[in-house]
Amino acid sequence: MASQVSHFEHKGVKVEKLGPPDRAAFAKELQDVMRAVLQLAIHYDLRQELTKSVDVHYRQIVREGWVGPLPEDSGQQ
């Protein structure tokens, strides 16, 4: 993940060596992190707490206008 962030931030010689950042590769790295987080939540039986935390923060970023509501949430705000 840190390598991808450095590449996107044009730190060091990453862009010179590797060319422009690969958005698909970075998205894959993010997906891997999310998968690991979910595995930890399942392992430590934190699904309820994680669901609540994600829901609270999702609603906050919708209110702040960073993202639009999901279709099933468009009537709730």
C-alpha positions in Angstrom: 0.0 0.0 0.0 2.8 2.4 1.0 4.5 1.8 -2.4 1.3 2.7 -4.3 0.7 5.8 -2.2 4.3 6.9 -2.9 3.9 6.3 -6.6 0.6 8.3 -6.7 2.3 11.1 -4.7 5.3 11.1 -7.1 7.7 10.5 -4.2 11.2 9.3 -5.0 11.9 7.8 -8.4 8.8 5.6 -8.7 7.3 7.6 -11.7 10.7 7.6 -13.5 11.2 3.9 -13.0 7.7 2.6 -13.4 5.9 5.3 -15.4 2.6 6.8 -14.4 0.7 5.3 -11.4 -1.5 2.3 -12.2 -5.0 3.1 -10.9 -6.2 -0.5 -11.2 -3.2 -1.8 -9.2 -3.8 0.8 -6.5 -7.5 -0.2 -6.4 -6.5 -3.8 -6.0 -4.2 -2.9 -3.1 -7.1 -1.0 -1.4 -9.4 -4.0 -2.0 -6.8 -6.3 -0.4 -6.7 -4.0 2.7 -10.5 -4.0 2.9 -10.6 -7.8 2.7 -8.0 -8.0 5.5 -10.1 -5.7 7.7 -13.2 -7.8 7.1 -11.3 -11.0 8.0 -10.1 -9.4 11.2 -13.7 -8.3 12.1 -14.9 -11.8 11.5 -12.1 -13.4 13.4 -12.6 -11.2 16.5 -16.5 -11.2 16.1 -16.6 -7.5 15.5 -19.1 -7.5 12.6 -21.8 -5.6 14.5 -19.4 -2.9 15.7 -17.8 -2.6 12.3 -21.2 -2.4 10.6 -22.3 0.4 12.9 -19.1 2.3 12.6 -19.1 2.1 8.7 -22.8 3.1 8.7 -22.2 6.2 10.9 -19.3 7.3 8.8 -21.1 6.6 5.5 -24.0 8.8 6.6 -21.6 11.5 7.6 -19.8 11.6 4.2 -23.2 11.6 2.4 -24.3 14.6 4.6 -21.1 16.4 3.8 -21.6 15.8 0.0 -18.5 13.6 -0.6 -20.7 10.9 -2.1 -24.3 10.5 -3.0 -26.6 8.1 -1.1 -26.9 4.5 -2.3 -30.2 3.9 -4.1 -31.7 2.0 -1.2 -30.7 4.9 1.2 -31.9 7.8 -1.0 -35.1 8.2 0.9 -33.4 8.1 4.4 -31.4 11.1 5.6 
